[in-house]
Each structure stands twice: as structure tokens, then as C-alpha cells.
Amino acid sequence: MTTAIQSESGAAGTGKFRFLHTMIRVKDLDRSIDFYTRLLGMHVIRHTDFEGGRFTNVFVGYGEEDSETVLELTHNWDQEEPYSHGTGFGHLAVGVPDIYATCEALEAEDVNIPRPPGPMKHGSTVIAFIEDPDGYKIELIERT
């Protein structure tokens, strides 16, 4: 059974806390921006080059940072090898209205779909998993 916990104040005033962003490191920034904006419908919120640190941060999302959680794409200019995702990272999740049509459109764009759409095992929620250009898993969840 799943239960929701709501806190008005919590420890140290956590009732005022808000999840801001998730950061992932990407190898090919232009390809990643194209994936998240053109294919997943996000928009670029801000794009900042840090010449002294030799990296770029691009924030993308479905809304503005002051009210929505967004995704930070970090591109380290001198990174030669692909990044290792390790064993701790699982996936990002995006709600979509028609998962079958979404996956059909993404497949036409050669997006890797390791888990095609269908009801999740032991449940009725319809999900699919796709991969971004760096191999990060993104769970699509049908939300009507």
C-alpha cells in the first residue's frame, strides 16, 4: 500500500523546501538539447558557459525554475570518454498523455526504447522506458 506523507513544517521548516532540479552530465550538448527540447517538448530556460571552469550548464524543463522542477544538462568541455552512470542512478520520469503515440513518434526518430509501452508488472499503470543520447533511462508514464 502506498501512503502520502504531508508536512506543514517538518524539521527546520522543511514545509518551505522545494525540489529544484536534477543534474546529469552529457557528452554532446547539442544532441542532448535537441533530444530534450524537440523530442520531449521541454524548452531551454537558461544556457551559461563557464569558461574558467571549462563547462556549460543548460537548464531545460516544462516550466520556469521559480515554480517547476527542471533538468540541468552539464557539459564538461574536455571530457573525452562517455560518463559511467554507476549502479545508484535509476531513471528520470516524464508524464505523457498518449504513451503509445509518443513511443511511436520517438521510435521514428531512432530513440532507443528498451521497454515498450504497456502495463507495468504487478500494476495497471502504463509505462515505457526510453534512453537519451547518453543512455540515461527515462520512464514515460501515461497520464490522461
Backbone as a chain_set.jsonl record, in Angstrom:
{"seq": "MTTAIQSESGAAGTGKFRFLHTMIRVKDLDRSIDFYTRLLGMHVIRHTDFEGGRFTNVFVGYGEEDSETVLELTHNWDQEEPYSHGTGFGHLAVGVPDIYATCEALEAEDVNIPRPPGPMKHGSTVIAFIEDPDGYKIELIERT", "coords": {"N": [[0.843, -1.171, 0.0], [0.567, 2.215, -0.825], [1.34, 5.24, 0.745], [0.791, 8.701, 1.312], [2.748, 11.27, 2.667], [2.313, 14.245, 4.288], [3.695, 17.328, 5.199], [3.484, 20.127, 7.196], [5.334, 21.771, 8.485], [7.691, 20.389, 9.485], [11.093, 19.239, 10.143], [13.346, 21.837, 10.727], [11.822, 23.694, 9.286], [10.979, 22.458, 6.861], [8.68, 22.482, 5.364], [8.754, 24.551, 3.62], [10.569, 23.81, 1.735], [11.592, 22.923, -1.622], [11.836, 20.852, -4.455], [14.327, 21.487, -6.755], [16.062, 20.978, -9.123], [17.428, 18.367, -11.225], [20.612, 17.148, -12.025], [22.416, 16.047, -14.847], [25.278, 14.719, -16.471], [26.39, 15.357, -19.745], [27.597, 14.214, -22.897], [27.494, 15.178, -25.609], [26.415, 18.182, -26.031], [24.712, 19.675, -27.805], [23.272, 17.639, -29.078], [21.945, 16.54, -26.892], [20.386, 18.731, -26.025], [18.713, 18.981, -28.262], [17.371, 16.495, -28.089], [15.954, 16.684, -25.591], [14.439, 19.009, -25.992], [13.257, 19.141, -28.691], [12.323, 16.464, -29.022], [11.211, 15.672, -26.539], [9.781, 17.883, -25.801], [10.503, 19.88, -23.961], [11.711, 23.149, -22.927], [14.489, 25.395, -23.414], [15.67, 26.952, -20.615], [17.758, 28.396, -19.465], [21.135, 29.058, -20.482], [24.423, 28.733, -19.832], [27.8, 29.462, -20.17], [30.794, 28.534, -18.579], [33.665, 29.625, -18.758], [36.108, 29.724, -17.305], [35.93, 27.425, -15.733], [35.602, 25.585, -17.686], [33.151, 24.42, -18.577], [29.659, 23.966, -19.42], [26.392, 24.853, -18.461], [23.105, 23.945, -19.068], [19.796, 24.569, -18.573], [16.793, 22.881, -18.779], [13.255, 22.399, -19.228], [9.715, 21.979, -18.461], [8.479, 24.137, -17.46], [8.96, 27.228, -15.657], [11.857, 27.876, -13.615], [11.286, 29.003, -11.115], [8.957, 27.884, -10.275], [8.731, 25.24, -11.111], [10.199, 21.934, -11.223], [13.285, 21.339, -12.796], [15.613, 20.219, -15.369], [19.066, 19.971, -15.316], [21.54, 20.112, -17.668], [24.806, 19.26, -17.851], [27.75, 20.027, -19.449], [30.97, 19.097, -19.714], [33.729, 20.521, -21.078], [36.165, 19.287, -21.761], [35.832, 16.577, -21.565], [36.512, 13.416, -22.613], [35.734, 10.691, -22.705], [32.713, 8.675, -22.578], [30.28, 9.109, -19.933], [30.054, 7.188, -16.917], [27.217, 5.672, -15.597], [26.938, 4.43, -13.223], [25.719, 2.41, -10.444], [23.776, 3.416, -8.859], [22.052, 5.384, -9.885], [18.789, 5.579, -11.184], [16.416, 6.395, -12.99], [14.915, 9.082, -14.893], [11.636, 10.552, -14.869], [8.796, 11.096, -16.924], [5.627, 12.387, -17.485], [3.183, 11.528, -19.871], [0.51, 12.108, -22.258], [-0.465, 10.193, -24.188], [0.925, 7.359, -24.388], [1.499, 5.36, -26.257], [1.355, 6.613, -28.813], [3.326, 8.512, -28.365], [5.647, 6.924, -28.031], [5.709, 5.736, -30.545], [6.253, 7.968, -32.178], [8.76, 8.696, -31.122], [10.254, 6.413, -31.701], [10.332, 6.62, -34.478], [12.172, 8.601, -34.658], [14.468, 7.326, -34.123], [14.973, 6.86, -31.405], [16.08, 4.967, -28.677], [14.161, 2.4, -27.3], [14.065, 0.575, -24.763], [12.136, -0.697, -23.18], [9.121, -1.314, -24.273], [5.869, 0.386, -24.494], [3.344, -0.468, -22.121], [1.261, -2.111, -19.628], [2.55, -1.862, -16.308], [4.398, -4.396, -14.604], [2.729, -6.227, -12.176], [0.855, -4.221, -11.738], [-1.326, -1.571, -12.945], [-0.653, 0.758, -14.21], [0.379, 2.351, -17.178], [3.437, 2.199, -18.716], [6.653, 3.048, -20.194], [10.087, 2.701, -21.163], [12.616, 4.831, -22.276], [15.72, 5.872, -23.827], [18.052, 8.526, -23.437], [20.429, 10.488, -25.458], [22.83, 9.95, -24.078], [22.392, 7.58, -22.871], [20.92, 7.643, -20.523], [18.198, 6.479, -18.638], [14.766, 7.052, -19.179], [11.688, 7.069, -17.811], [8.565, 6.805, -19.2], [5.355, 7.742, -18.328], [2.019, 7.061, -18.635], [-0.333, 9.575, -18.451], [-3.457, 10.514, -18.227]], "CA": [[0.0, 0.0, 0.0], [1.311, 3.469, -0.893], [0.747, 6.32, 1.525], [1.408, 10.008, 1.114], [3.032, 11.983, 3.908], [2.33, 15.685, 4.084], [4.238, 18.022, 6.352], [3.314, 21.583, 7.167], [6.558, 22.461, 8.874], [8.788, 19.434, 9.497], [12.355, 19.659, 10.745], [13.989, 23.034, 10.16], [10.942, 24.397, 8.356], [11.009, 21.8, 5.554], [7.46, 22.763, 4.625], [9.096, 25.57, 2.621], [11.526, 23.241, 0.797], [11.043, 22.572, -2.934], [12.802, 20.185, -5.318], [14.658, 22.474, -7.79], [16.498, 20.391, -10.385], [18.297, 17.201, -11.274], [21.707, 17.401, -12.969], [23.084, 14.919, -15.483], [26.397, 15.111, -17.326], [26.149, 14.919, -21.116], [28.787, 14.234, -23.762], [27.251, 16.026, -26.773], [25.406, 19.114, -25.535], [23.721, 19.999, -28.836], [22.424, 16.461, -29.282], [21.087, 16.418, -25.707], [19.394, 19.809, -26.072], [17.75, 18.583, -29.288], [16.566, 15.393, -27.557], [15.034, 17.125, -24.543], [13.522, 20.061, -26.452], [12.482, 18.756, -29.864], [11.67, 15.165, -28.9], [10.419, 15.563, -25.311], [8.946, 19.062, -25.655], [10.959, 20.845, -22.959], [12.311, 24.339, -23.522], [15.708, 25.85, -22.749], [15.384, 28.019, -19.662], [18.981, 29.215, -19.478], [22.321, 28.431, -21.063], [25.544, 29.512, -19.306], [29.155, 28.928, -20.331], [31.727, 28.885, -17.515], [34.944, 29.465, -19.436], [37.16, 29.421, -16.334], [35.776, 26.043, -15.303], [35.533, 24.789, -18.912], [31.922, 23.648, -18.645], [28.426, 24.676, -19.747], [25.144, 24.377, -17.859], [21.874, 24.291, -19.773], [18.63, 24.136, -17.82], [15.632, 22.633, -19.626], [12.107, 21.937, -18.466], [8.376, 22.249, -18.97], [8.023, 25.379, -16.857], [10.031, 28.093, -15.165], [12.553, 27.384, -12.428], [10.74, 29.518, -9.865], [7.778, 27.126, -9.869], [8.783, 23.859, -11.597], [11.468, 21.216, -11.177], [13.867, 21.33, -14.132], [16.749, 19.337, -15.603], [20.323, 20.653, -15.639], [22.471, 19.366, -18.507], [26.156, 19.789, -17.659], [28.701, 19.565, -20.459], [32.367, 19.407, -19.417], [34.311, 20.707, -22.41], [37.335, 18.443, -22.027], [35.504, 15.178, -21.297], [36.735, 12.601, -23.808], [35.036, 9.409, -22.629], [31.325, 8.735, -22.086], [30.155, 9.016, -18.483], [29.512, 5.971, -16.321], [26.023, 6.001, -14.825], [27.015, 3.783, -11.92], [24.637, 1.495, -10.101], [22.828, 4.093, -7.983], [21.073, 6.16, -10.633], [17.75, 4.749, -11.795], [15.84, 6.994, -14.185], [14.069, 10.264, -14.81], [10.271, 10.169, -15.246], [8.033, 12.134, -17.616], [4.243, 12.019, -17.748], [2.738, 11.796, -21.246], [-0.922, 11.806, -22.38], [-0.704, 9.006, -25.02], [2.244, 6.726, -24.385], [1.704, 4.585, -27.489], [1.671, 7.571, -29.873], [4.618, 9.113, -28.024], [6.707, 5.958, -28.344], [5.748, 5.585, -31.999], [6.957, 9.147, -32.706], [10.164, 8.63, -30.704], [10.872, 5.327, -32.464], [10.576, 7.161, -35.819], [13.359, 9.459, -34.517], [15.548, 6.409, -33.73], [15.195, 6.83, -29.967], [16.102, 3.607, -28.152], [13.045, 2.116, -26.388], [14.348, -0.763, -24.235], [10.918, -1.295, -22.619], [7.992, -0.735, -24.998], [4.743, 0.721, -23.636], [2.42, -1.496, -21.673], [1.032, -2.047, -18.188], [3.687, -2.298, -15.512], [4.242, -5.687, -13.958], [2.107, -6.145, -10.849], [0.085, -2.993, -11.612], [-2.09, -1.227, -14.137], [-0.115, 1.968, -14.822], [1.027, 2.083, -18.457], [4.754, 2.828, -18.735], [7.666, 2.633, -21.167], [11.388, 3.288, -20.886], [13.41, 5.259, -23.422], [17.06, 6.31, -23.444], [18.513, 9.766, -24.066], [21.656, 10.244, -26.223], [23.901, 9.453, -23.221], [21.977, 6.307, -22.295], [20.128, 7.777, -19.305], [16.861, 5.923, -18.774], [13.647, 7.944, -18.903], [10.431, 6.346, -17.749], [7.374, 7.532, -19.643], [4.194, 7.262, -17.588], [0.81, 7.6, -19.256], [-1.135, 10.392, -17.547], [-4.558, 11.047, -19.017]], "C": [[0.893, 1.241, 0.0], [0.581, 4.513, -0.067], [1.494, 7.604, 1.253], [1.597, 10.668, 2.473], [3.097, 13.456, 3.577], [2.813, 16.337, 5.356], [4.036, 19.514, 6.183], [4.622, 22.281, 7.49], [7.754, 21.531, 8.849], [10.026, 19.997, 10.168], [12.908, 20.853, 10.005], [13.131, 23.723, 9.104], [10.897, 23.781, 6.974], [9.74, 21.992, 4.746], [7.665, 23.806, 3.548], [10.104, 25.055, 1.599], [10.822, 22.932, -0.519], [12.149, 21.913, -3.739], [13.065, 21.097, -6.504], [15.042, 21.851, -9.127], [17.278, 19.105, -10.149], [19.359, 17.501, -12.313], [22.215, 16.072, -13.523], [24.202, 15.472, -16.361], [26.171, 14.531, -18.717], [27.403, 15.1, -21.958], [28.632, 15.215, -24.92], [26.086, 16.956, -26.431], [24.332, 19.415, -26.57], [22.746, 18.841, -29.062], [21.458, 16.292, -28.105], [20.019, 17.502, -25.677], [18.316, 19.469, -27.099], [16.819, 17.497, -28.762], [15.516, 15.91, -26.576], [14.055, 18.198, -25.011], [12.654, 19.572, -27.612], [11.703, 17.462, -29.65], [10.806, 15.031, -27.645], [9.644, 16.834, -24.976], [9.327, 20.04, -24.555], [11.447, 22.1, -23.676], [13.564, 24.718, -22.729], [15.34, 27.044, -21.878], [16.575, 28.966, -19.561], [20.157, 28.375, -19.913], [23.511, 29.297, -20.641], [26.852, 28.778, -19.516], [30.019, 29.435, -19.183], [33.139, 28.629, -18.039], [36.068, 29.087, -18.471], [37.119, 27.982, -15.859], [35.68, 25.06, -16.452], [34.321, 23.847, -18.916], [30.76, 24.572, -18.981], [27.278, 24.025, -18.989], [23.983, 24.857, -18.71], [20.732, 23.704, -18.96], [17.459, 24.03, -18.784], [14.476, 22.173, -18.749], [10.809, 22.301, -19.142], [7.802, 23.542, -18.417], [9.217, 26.163, -16.36], [10.595, 27.564, -13.848], [11.942, 27.858, -11.114], [9.519, 28.732, -9.388], [7.815, 25.644, -10.257], [10.168, 23.247, -11.373], [11.985, 21.102, -12.602], [15.06, 20.378, -14.184], [17.956, 20.167, -16.008], [21.2, 19.703, -16.444], [23.838, 20.019, -18.334], [27.084, 19.162, -18.683], [30.091, 20.051, -20.056], [33.136, 19.385, -20.724], [35.409, 19.712, -22.739], [37.078, 16.96, -21.778], [35.609, 14.375, -22.589], [35.856, 11.348, -23.839], [33.573, 9.607, -22.218], [31.315, 8.599, -20.565], [29.626, 7.648, -18.079], [28.326, 6.372, -15.466], [26.046, 5.369, -13.446], [25.83, 2.877, -11.669], [23.578, 2.161, -9.224], [21.741, 4.86, -8.715], [20.066, 5.222, -11.277], [17.244, 5.342, -13.085], [15.198, 8.333, -13.847], [12.67, 9.795, -15.207], [9.546, 11.36, -15.844], [6.626, 11.598, -17.852], [3.859, 12.419, -19.163], [1.266, 11.402, -21.383], [-1.234, 10.529, -23.166], [0.635, 8.316, -25.226], [2.52, 5.953, -25.675], [2.072, 5.507, -28.649], [3.032, 8.225, -29.624], [5.754, 8.177, -28.399], [6.823, 5.723, -29.847], [6.517, 6.747, -32.641], [8.436, 9.112, -32.343], [10.916, 7.538, -31.456], [11.194, 5.791, -33.886], [11.799, 8.08, -35.829], [14.576, 8.658, -34.07], [15.923, 6.48, -32.254], [15.129, 5.375, -29.505], [14.989, 3.449, -27.119], [13.256, 0.702, -25.839], [13.144, -1.463, -23.606], [9.73, -0.623, -23.299], [6.814, -0.46, -24.063], [3.846, -0.472, -23.342], [2.239, -1.374, -20.176], [2.261, -2.528, -17.426], [3.36, -3.619, -14.833], [3.677, -5.452, -12.553], [1.324, -4.853, -10.66], [-0.656, -2.705, -12.902], [-1.588, 0.035, -14.822], [0.629, 1.601, -16.098], [2.315, 2.902, -18.514], [5.567, 2.356, -19.93], [8.973, 3.23, -20.678], [12.074, 3.617, -22.199], [14.794, 5.635, -22.905], [17.397, 7.602, -24.158], [19.831, 9.488, -24.793], [22.832, 9.714, -25.396], [23.539, 8.145, -22.528], [21.238, 6.412, -20.975], [18.722, 7.248, -19.576], [15.834, 6.986, -18.383], [12.375, 7.095, -18.932], [9.327, 7.269, -18.226], [6.193, 6.898, -18.932], [2.958, 7.901, -18.212], [-0.049, 8.288, -18.192], [-2.249, 11.016, -18.365], [-5.29, 12.158, -18.307]], "O": [[1.869, 1.303, 0.748], [-0.638, 4.658, -0.162], [2.698, 7.589, 0.994], [0.708, 10.625, 3.323], [3.845, 13.871, 2.692], [2.406, 15.961, 6.456], [4.376, 20.088, 5.149], [4.981, 23.268, 6.848], [8.764, 21.87, 8.231], [10.004, 21.107, 10.701], [12.931, 20.867, 8.774], [13.657, 24.274, 8.137], [10.787, 24.511, 5.989], [9.724, 21.692, 3.553], [6.834, 23.936, 2.649], [10.465, 25.789, 0.678], [9.612, 22.705, -0.545], [13.291, 22.373, -3.708], [12.122, 21.458, -7.209], [14.428, 22.151, -10.15], [17.718, 18.806, -9.039], [19.052, 18.048, -13.371], [22.418, 15.108, -12.786], [24.082, 16.561, -16.922], [25.808, 13.363, -18.86], [28.174, 16.036, -21.747], [29.54, 16.002, -25.187], [24.921, 16.57, -26.529], [23.147, 19.409, -26.237], [21.543, 19.051, -29.217], [20.293, 15.944, -28.298], [18.868, 17.226, -25.341], [17.129, 19.652, -26.83], [15.607, 17.568, -28.966], [14.33, 15.611, -26.714], [12.948, 18.29, -24.48], [11.428, 19.593, -27.509], [10.543, 17.368, -30.053], [9.779, 14.353, -27.675], [8.924, 16.87, -23.978], [8.552, 20.944, -24.243], [11.578, 22.106, -24.9], [13.687, 24.408, -21.544], [14.767, 28.023, -22.356], [16.414, 30.187, -19.571], [20.179, 27.157, -19.742], [23.605, 30.458, -21.04], [27.008, 27.629, -19.104], [29.984, 30.619, -18.849], [33.728, 27.575, -17.804], [36.889, 28.226, -18.785], [38.164, 27.382, -15.608], [35.675, 23.847, -16.24], [34.437, 22.657, -19.21], [30.857, 25.792, -18.849], [27.202, 22.801, -18.887], [23.889, 26.041, -19.035], [20.696, 22.503, -18.691], [17.164, 24.973, -19.519], [14.684, 21.626, -17.666], [10.79, 22.854, -20.241], [6.746, 23.992, -18.862], [10.362, 25.793, -16.62], [9.903, 26.899, -13.077], [12.072, 27.176, -10.097], [9.088, 28.882, -8.245], [6.995, 24.869, -9.766], [11.174, 23.954, -11.338], [11.219, 20.805, -13.519], [15.46, 19.807, -13.169], [17.879, 20.974, -16.935], [21.56, 18.625, -15.971], [24.007, 21.2, -18.638], [27.197, 17.94, -18.78], [30.365, 21.251, -20.055], [33.192, 18.359, -21.401], [35.564, 19.333, -23.9], [38.019, 16.167, -21.78], [34.877, 14.629, -23.545], [35.303, 10.995, -24.881], [33.24, 10.605, -21.579], [32.242, 8.036, -19.982], [28.849, 7.03, -18.807], [28.42, 7.32, -14.687], [25.248, 5.74, -12.585], [25.035, 2.609, -12.57], [22.58, 1.527, -8.881], [20.622, 4.974, -8.215], [20.437, 4.195, -11.846], [17.59, 4.865, -14.166], [14.973, 8.666, -12.683], [12.533, 8.738, -15.822], [9.655, 12.484, -15.353], [6.453, 10.488, -18.357], [4.173, 13.523, -19.607], [0.81, 10.475, -20.713], [-2.197, 9.839, -22.831], [1.385, 8.659, -26.14], [3.662, 5.902, -26.131], [3.006, 5.213, -29.394], [3.794, 8.461, -30.561], [6.725, 8.603, -29.025], [7.925, 5.532, -30.361], [7.333, 6.535, -33.538], [9.28, 9.461, -33.167], [12.082, 7.715, -31.809], [12.219, 5.399, -34.444], [12.394, 8.312, -36.881], [15.594, 9.231, -33.684], [17.063, 6.194, -31.89], [14.225, 4.637, -29.898], [14.875, 4.245, -26.186], [12.702, -0.261, -26.37], [13.128, -2.69, -23.507], [9.366, 0.501, -22.951], [6.759, -1.006, -22.961], [3.625, -1.345, -24.181], [2.965, -0.63, -19.517], [2.93, -3.476, -17.837], [2.205, -3.916, -14.529], [4.128, -4.555, -11.84], [1.14, -4.419, -9.523], [-0.619, -3.5, -13.841], [-2.05, 0.359, -15.916], [1.419, 0.657, -16.111], [2.298, 4.125, -18.379], [5.21, 1.382, -20.593], [8.973, 4.159, -19.87], [12.112, 2.799, -23.117], [15.016, 5.707, -21.696], [17.077, 7.771, -25.335], [20.314, 8.356, -24.753], [23.739, 9.092, -25.95], [24.297, 7.655, -21.69], [20.948, 5.39, -20.353], [18.13, 7.537, -20.616], [16.002, 7.713, -17.404], [12.039, 6.487, -19.948], [9.171, 8.381, -17.72], [6.039, 5.677, -18.928], [2.859, 9.125, -18.307], [-0.435, 7.688, -17.189], [-2.006, 11.956, -19.122], [-6.247, 12.711, -18.848]]}, "num_chains": 1, "name": "protein.A"}
